[in-house]
Amino acid sequence: MNTDTAALIERRTALLGSAYRLFYDDPVHLVRGEGVWLFDADGQKYLDMYNNVPHVGHCHPHVVAALTKQIETLNTHTRYLHDNVLDLAERLTGKFPAELDTAMFSCTGSEANELALRIARACTGGTGIIVTESAYHGNTKAIYEISTEDIPAHEVPDFVVTVPTPDIYRGQYRGDNAAAQYAAHVNDALKTLQDRGIKPAAMIVDTIFASGGLIATPPGYLKMAAEFVRAAGGLFVADEVQPGFGRTGRNFWGYEIDALIPDIVTMGKPMGNGHPLAATVTRRDLVDSFSQSTHYFNTFGGNPVSCAAGLAVLDVIEKEGLQDHALEVGLYLNAGIDELALRHPAIGDLRGDGLFKSIEMVKDRETREPHSDLALRLVNALRERRILLSSSGVDNNILKLRPPMVFAKEHADHFLQVFDEVLVAAT
């Protein structure tokens, strides 16, 4: 770490406090981005394999132009008429089944999820929420209470019940019946709420369980879980903040892995390519029921500039074929990692579709014991070779690969070569 970096860290701590966390033993001072590349203060470029916020690439020219044109023209709140908000709502709801026909805009995934909970509680009359282990849904007070990755167990309210993440690699169920066995825990959670005298409002699920390690969801689990919750009078909320907008390649939304239509879908982060923009999409009857008791207003959510960014992101995804691209490059990356696994037994499992992968590092493939120390060393070794990614999972032993959607085969080749070299050095 050079003296300039040390001074910047000292200044940051003095001004921002200790709650903000930096990545890497030697933090990176970034000053510019372009496509899949980030550039530091010394002009060195880093391959970004972590940031899903710049979904269509850092500083994509079409998004920059749309933002610039709109902010030069008008920006105001959403109690005035403006074409952008209606155009975005129309194009966004066009990405869903006909039942999900109403969009409500906000600035962050946290706000989108909080609005989803408000709608669910207003429409069901319940307050109980079912979530999975190691889930992250945001950072407002209401969403912190259901983000089991962050909240200490003693702070979890009585109206929140946790069910196991449906992990078929290291979880308790791994056979052909795993989906039904994991879904049975949702029924148990509903009974727990009933025993506490709490009516269920919703189950909320990150549909690829990204914070739990991007687990391989057993087919049918989401559908069965939704059916149990609905039978008890609750709603099913699909949190698409991480899997949405074509990232998985095979589908535009993560929930499409199963044959179900959620009651509410939330999204954020990649929606504006770095500009704060999020949405809650749901059925008109739920919005009408919600609005009988309250109203929704968000000063900045759905403003003309944000919506210009959202429209531009959809333009790029469609015109550049980024969903198909994610599938093609994702399969190419899978093949390369599988080849590395033949020579590196510390690679225990590879999961994920499209351009969202997790590589589980283990001490032993038979026992599947997590190798957290190795994962941390690899993250820092890759940073030193100017490739940026991170780790996740309960044991922090899972490498998380989540590059911008313009990540291409030549970038995959570069990563695979460097990853091979750091694995040799680290093991």
For each residue, the residues with C-beta under 8 A, 3 or more apart:
1: 5 6 26 27
2: 5 6
3: 6 7
4: 7 8 29 41
5: 1 2 8 9 26 27 29
6: 1 2 3 9 10
7: 3 4 10 11
8: 4 5 11 12 29
9: 5 6 12 13 22 27
10: 6 7 13 14
11: 7 8 14 15
12: 8 9 15 16 20 22
13: 9 10 16 17 18
14: 10 11
15: 11 12
16: 12 13 19 20
17: 13 20
18: 13
19: 16
20: 12 16 17
21:
22: 9 12 27
23: 27 28 383 388 390
24: 27 28 379 380 383
25: 380
26: 1 5 380 383 384
27: 1 5 9 22 23 24
28: 23 24 38 40 46 383 388
29: 4 5 8 40 41
30: 33 38 39 40 41 46
31: 39 40 41
32: 38 39 59
33: 30 37 38 39 48 54 58 59
34: 37 39 57 58 59
35: 57 58 60 404 406
36: 47 48 49 57 58 403 404 406 407 408 411
37: 33 34 45 46 47 48 58
38: 28 30 32 33 45 46 48 58 388
39: 30 31 32 33 34 43 44 45 46
40: 28 29 30 31 43 44 45 46
41: 4 29 30 31
42:
43: 39 40
44: 39 40 386
45: 37 38 39 40 386
46: 28 30 37 38 39 40 383 386 387 388
47: 36 37 386 387 388 403 411 414 415
48: 33 36 37 38 51 54 58 388 403 404
49: 36 387 388 389 401 402 403 407 415
50: 388 389 390 400 401 402 403
51: 48 54 58 388 402 403 404
52: 55 242 247 269 270 356 402 404
53: 269 270 273 274
54: 33 48 51 57 58 59 60 270 273 274 404
55: 52 245 247 269 270 271 273 313 317 404 405
56: 60 62 63 273 313 316 317 320 322 404 405 406
57: 34 35 36 54 60 273 404 405 406
58: 33 34 35 36 37 38 48 51 54 274 404
59: 32 33 34 54 63 64
60: 35 54 56 57 63 64 273 312 316 406
61: 64 65
62: 56 65 66 312 315 316
63: 56 59 60 66 67 273 275 309 312 313 316
64: 59 60 61 67 68
65: 61 62 68 69 312
66: 62 63 69 70 308 309 311 312 315
67: 63 64 70 71 275 305 308 309 312
68: 64 65 71 72
69: 65 66 72 73 308
70: 66 67 73 74 75 84 304 305 308
71: 67 68 75 305
72: 68 69
73: 69 70 304
74: 70 82 304
75: 70 71 303 304 305
76: 80 82 303 304
77: 80 299 300 303
78: 82 85 105 297 298 299 301 302 303
79: 297
80: 76 77
81:
82: 74 76 78 85 86 304 307
83: 86 87
84: 70 87 88 304 307 308 311
85: 78 82 88 89 105 302 303 304 307
86: 82 83 89 90
87: 83 84 90 91 307 311
88: 84 85 91 92 103 105 302 307 310 311 314
89: 85 86 92 93 102 103 105
90: 86 87 93 94
91: 87 88 94 95 311 314
92: 88 89 95 96 103 279 281 310 314
93: 89 90 96 100 101 102 103 281
94: 90 91
95: 91 92 252 253
96: 92 93 99 100 101 253 265 281
97: 100 261
98: 101
99: 96 261 283
100: 93 96 97 261 262 265 281 282 283
101: 93 96 98 283 284
102: 89 93 281 282 283 284 286 287
103: 88 89 92 93 279 280 281
104: 115 279 280 281 282 287 296 301
105: 78 85 88 89 277 278 279 298 301 302 306 307
106: 111 112 115 268 278 279 280 298 301 302
107: 111 276 277 278 298 300 301 306
108: 111 112 138 268 276 278
109: 112 113 137 138 239 241 266 267 268 269 278
110: 113 114 137 138 139 140 143 268
111: 106 107 108 114 115 138 140 268 278 298 301
112: 106 108 109 115 116 241 266 267 268 278 279 280
113: 109 110 116 117 137 138 143 204 237 239 241 266 280
114: 110 111 117 118 138 140 142 143
115: 104 106 111 112 118 119 266 280 296
116: 112 113 119 120 202 204 237 264 266 280 282
117: 113 114 120 121 129 142 143 146 201 202 204 237
118: 114 115 121 122 290 294
119: 115 116 122 123 235 264 280 282 286 287 290
120: 116 117 123 124 126 201 202 234 235 237 263 264
121: 117 118 124 125 126 127 201 202
122: 118 119 289 290 293 294
123: 119 120 235 286 289 290
124: 120 121 199 200 201 202 233 234 235
125: 121 199
126: 120 121 198 199 200 201 202 233 234
127: 121 159 198 199 201
128: 159 160 161 193 196 198 199 200 201 234
129: 117 146 159 160 161 200 201 202 203 204
130: 160 161 162 163 186 189 190 193 200 202 203 204 229 234
131: 135 137 146 147 148 160 161 162 163 203 204 205
132: 135 148 162 163 164 165 166 205 206 209 212
133: 148 162 163 164 165 212 394
134: 148 149 165 209 211 212 213 393 394
135: 131 132 146 147 148 149 165 204 205 206 209 211 212
136: 147 149 150 206 210 211
137: 109 110 113 131 143 146 147 204 206 239 241
138: 108 109 110 111 113 114 143 144 147
139: 110 143 144 147
140: 110 111 114 143 144
141: 144 145
142: 114 117 145 146
143: 110 113 114 117 137 138 139 140 146 147
144: 138 139 140 141 147 150 151
145: 141 142 151 155 156 157 160
146: 117 129 131 135 137 142 143 151 160 204
147: 131 135 136 137 138 139 143 144 150 151
148: 131 132 133 134 135 151 156 162
149: 134 135 136 211 212
150: 136 144 147
151: 144 145 146 147 148 155 156
152: 155 156
153: 156
154:
155: 145 151 152
156: 145 148 151 152 153 160 162
157: 145 160
158: 196 198
159: 127 128 129 193 196 198
160: 128 129 130 131 145 146 156 157
161: 128 129 130 131 189 192 193
162: 130 131 132 133 148 156 189
163: 130 131 132 133 182 185 186 188 189
164: 132 133 167 171 172 182 185
165: 132 133 134 135 171 209 212 213 215
166: 132 171 173 178 179 182 183 209 215 217 218 221
167: 164 170 171 209 212 213 215 216
168: 171 173 174 178 215 216 218
169: 174 215 216 348 349 351 360 368
170: 167 360 368 370
171: 164 165 166 167 168 174 178 182 215
172: 164 181
173: 166 168 177 178 181 182 218
174: 168 169 171 178
175: 178
176:
177: 173 180 181
178: 166 168 171 173 174 175 181 182 218 221
179: 166 182 183 218 219 220 221 224
180: 177 183 184 220 224
181: 172 173 177 178 184 185
182: 163 164 166 171 173 178 179 185 186 218 221
183: 166 179 180 186 187 220 221 224 225 228
184: 180 181 187 188
185: 163 164 181 182 188 189
186: 130 163 182 183 189 190 203 224 225 228 229
187: 183 184 190 191 228
188: 163 184 185 191 192
189: 130 161 162 163 185 186 192 193
190: 130 186 187 193 194 200 228 229 232 234
191: 187 188 194 195
192: 161 188 189 195 196
193: 128 130 159 161 189 190 196 198 199 200
194: 190 191 197 198
195: 191 192
196: 128 158 159 192 193
197: 194
198: 126 127 128 158 159 193 194
199: 124 125 126 127 128 193 233
200: 124 126 128 129 130 190 193 203 229 232 233 234
201: 117 120 121 124 126 127 128 129 234 235
202: 116 117 120 121 124 126 129 130 229 234 235 236 237 263 264
203: 129 130 131 186 200 225 226 229 234 235 236 237
204: 113 116 117 129 130 131 135 137 146 237 239
205: 131 132 135 209 222 225 236 237 238 239
206: 132 135 136 137 209 210 211 212 239 241 242 243 254
207: 217 222 238 239 240 243 253 254 255 257
208: 214 217 242 243 248 254 257 352 356
209: 132 134 135 165 166 167 205 206 212 213 214 215 217
210: 136 206 214 242 243 356 392 400
211: 134 135 136 149 206 392
212: 132 133 134 135 149 165 167 206 209 215 393 394
213: 134 165 167 209 351 358 360 392 393 394 398
214: 208 209 210 351 352 356 357 358 392 398 400
215: 165 166 167 168 169 171 209 212 351 358
216: 167 168 169 351
217: 166 207 208 209 221 222 257 258
218: 166 168 173 178 179 182 221
219: 179 257 258
220: 179 180 183 223 224 258
221: 166 178 179 182 183 217 218 224 225 258
222: 205 207 217 225 226 238 255 257 258 260
223: 220 226 227 258 259 260
224: 179 180 183 186 220 221 227 228
225: 183 186 203 205 221 222 228 229 236
226: 203 222 223 229 230 236 260 262
227: 223 224 230 231
228: 183 186 187 190 224 225 231 232
229: 130 186 190 200 202 203 225 226 232 234 235 236
230: 226 227 233 234 235 236 263
231: 227 228
232: 190 200 228 229
233: 124 126 199 200 230
234: 120 124 126 128 130 190 200 201 202 203 229 230
235: 119 120 123 124 201 202 203 229 230 263 264 286
236: 202 203 205 225 226 229 230 260 262 263 264
237: 113 116 117 120 202 203 204 205 262 263 264 265 266
238: 205 207 222 253 254 255 262 264 265 266
239: 109 113 137 204 205 206 207 242 266
240: 207 243 244 245 253 254 255 265 266 267
241: 109 112 113 137 206 244 266 267 268 269 278
242: 52 206 208 210 239 247 254 269 356 402
243: 206 207 208 210 240 247 248 253 254 356
244: 240 241 247 252 253 254 267 270 271
245: 55 240 252 267 270 271 313 317
246: 249 251 252 317 322 323 326 354 405
247: 52 55 242 243 244 270 326 354 355 356 402 405
248: 208 243 251 254 257 326 352 353 354 356
249: 246 323 324 326 327 328 330 331 353 354 355
250: 256 257 327 353 354
251: 246 248 254 256 257
252: 95 244 245 246 256 323
253: 95 96 207 238 240 243 244 256 265
254: 206 207 208 238 240 242 243 244 248 251 257
255: 207 222 238 240 258 260 262 265
256: 250 251 252 253
257: 207 208 217 219 222 248 250 251 254
258: 217 219 220 221 222 223 255
259: 223
260: 222 223 226 236 255
261: 97 99 100
262: 100 226 236 237 238 255 265
263: 120 202 230 235 236 237 282 283 286
264: 116 119 120 202 235 236 237 238 280 281 282 286
265: 96 100 237 238 240 253 255 262 280 281 282
266: 109 112 113 115 116 237 238 239 240 241 278 279 280 281
267: 109 112 240 241 244 245 271 278 279 281
268: 106 108 109 110 111 112 241 271 277 278 279
269: 52 53 55 109 241 242 278
270: 52 53 54 55 244 245 247 273 313
271: 55 244 245 267 268 277 278 279 310 313
272: 275 276 277 306 309 310 313
273: 53 54 55 56 57 60 63 270 309 312 313
274: 53 54 58
275: 63 67 272 305 306 309
276: 107 108 272 300 306
277: 105 107 268 271 272 301 306 307 309 310
278: 105 106 107 108 109 111 112 241 266 267 268 269 271 301
279: 92 103 104 105 106 112 266 267 268 271
280: 103 104 106 112 113 115 116 119 264 265 266
281: 92 93 96 100 102 103 104 264 265 266 267
282: 100 102 104 116 119 263 264 265 286 287
283: 99 100 101 102 263 286 287
284: 101 102 287 288
285: 288 289
286: 102 119 123 235 263 264 282 283 289 290
287: 102 104 119 282 283 284 290 291
288: 284 285 291 292
289: 122 123 285 286 292
290: 118 119 122 123 286 287 293 294 296
291: 287 288 294 295 296
292: 288 289
293: 122 290
294: 118 122 290 291
295: 291
296: 104 115 290 291
297: 78 79
298: 78 105 106 107 111 301 302
299: 77 78 303
300: 77 107 276 303 306
301: 78 104 105 106 107 111 277 278 298 306
302: 78 85 88 105 106 298 306 307
303: 75 76 77 78 85 299 300 306 307
304: 70 73 74 75 76 82 84 85 307 308
305: 67 70 71 75 275 308 309
306: 105 107 272 275 276 277 300 301 302 303 309 310
307: 82 84 85 87 88 105 277 302 303 304 310 311
308: 66 67 69 70 84 304 305 311 312
309: 63 66 67 272 273 275 277 305 306 312 313
310: 88 92 271 272 277 306 307 313 314
311: 66 84 87 88 91 307 308 314 315
312: 60 62 63 65 66 67 273 308 309 315 316
313: 55 56 63 245 270 271 272 273 309 310 316 317
314: 88 91 92 310 311 317 318
315: 62 66 311 312 318 319
316: 56 60 62 63 312 313 319 320 322
317: 55 56 245 246 313 314 320 322 323 405
318: 314 315 321
319: 315 316
320: 56 316 317 325 406
321: 318 324 325
322: 56 246 316 317 325 326 405 406
323: 246 249 252 317 326 327 354
324: 249 321 327 328
325: 320 321 322 328 329 405 406 408
326: 246 247 248 249 322 323 329 330 354 355 405
327: 249 250 323 324 330 331 353 354
328: 249 324 325 331 332
329: 325 326 332 333 355 407 408 409 412
330: 249 326 327 333 334 352 353 354 355 357
331: 249 327 328 334 335
332: 328 329 335 336 409 412
333: 329 330 336 337 355 357 401 412 415 416
334: 330 331 337 338 350 357
335: 331 332 338 339
336: 332 333 339 340 412 413 416
337: 333 334 340 341 347 350 357 359 416 419
338: 334 335 341 342 350
339: 335 336 342 343
340: 336 337 343 344 347 416 419 420 423
341: 337 338 344 345 347 350
342: 338 339
343: 339 340 420
344: 340 341 347 420 423 427
345: 341 365
346: 361 362 363 371 374 423 427
347: 337 340 341 344 350 359 360 361 362 423
348: 169 360 361 362 365 368 371
349: 169 358 359 360 362 368
350: 334 337 338 341 347 357 358 359 360
351: 169 213 214 215 216 357 358 360
352: 208 214 248 330 356 357 358 401
353: 248 249 250 327 330 356
354: 246 247 248 249 250 323 326 327 330
355: 247 249 326 329 330 333 401 402 403 404 405 407
356: 52 208 210 214 242 243 247 248 352 353 401 402
357: 214 330 333 334 337 350 351 352 400 401 402
358: 213 214 215 349 350 351 352 392 393 398 399 400 401
359: 337 347 349 350 398 399 401
360: 169 170 213 347 348 349 350 351 368 370 393 397 398
361: 346 347 348 370 371 372 374 375 378 397 398 399
362: 346 347 348 349 365 367 368 369 370 371 397
363: 346 367 369 370 371 374
364: 367 368 369
365: 345 348 362 368
366:
367: 362 363 364
368: 169 170 348 349 360 362 364 365
369: 362 363 364
370: 170 360 361 362 363 393 395 397
371: 346 348 361 362 363 374 375 397
372: 361 375 376 391 395 396 397
373: 376 377
374: 346 361 363 371 377 378 397 426 427
375: 361 371 372 378 379 391 396 397 398 399
376: 372 373 379 380 391 396
377: 373 374 380 381 426
378: 361 374 375 381 382 399 419 422 423 426
379: 24 375 376 382 383 389 390 391 399
380: 24 25 26 376 377 383 384
381: 377 378 384 385 422 425 426
382: 378 379 385 387 388 389 418 419 422
383: 23 24 26 28 46 379 380 386 387 388
384: 26 380 381
385: 381 382 418 421 422
386: 44 45 46 47 383
387: 46 47 49 382 383 414 415 418 419
388: 23 28 38 46 47 48 49 50 51 382 383
389: 49 50 379 382 399 400 401 402
390: 23 50 379 399 400
391: 372 375 376 379 396 397 398 399 400
392: 210 211 213 214 358 396 398 400
393: 134 212 213 358 360 370 396 397 398
394: 133 134 212 213
395: 370 372 398
396: 372 375 376 391 392 393
397: 360 361 362 370 371 372 374 375 391 393
398: 213 214 358 359 360 361 375 391 392 393 395
399: 358 359 361 375 378 379 389 390 391
400: 50 210 214 357 358 389 390 391 392
401: 49 50 333 352 355 356 357 358 359 389 415
402: 49 50 51 52 242 247 355 356 357 389
403: 36 47 48 49 50 51 355 407 411
404: 35 36 48 51 52 54 55 56 57 58 355 407
405: 55 56 57 246 247 317 322 325 326 355
406: 35 36 56 57 60 320 322 325
407: 36 49 329 355 403 404 411 412
408: 36 325 329 411 412
409: 329 332 412 413
410: 413 414
411: 36 47 403 407 408 414 415
412: 329 332 333 336 407 408 409 415 416
413: 336 409 410 416 417
414: 47 387 410 411 417 418
415: 47 49 333 387 401 411 412 418 419
416: 333 336 337 340 412 413 419 420
417: 413 414 420 421
418: 382 385 387 414 415 421 422
419: 337 340 378 382 387 415 416 422 423
420: 340 343 344 416 417 423 424
421: 385 417 418 424 425
422: 378 381 382 385 418 419 425 426
423: 340 344 346 347 378 419 420 426 427
424: 420 421 427
425: 381 421 422
426: 374 377 378 381 422 423
427: 344 346 374 423 424
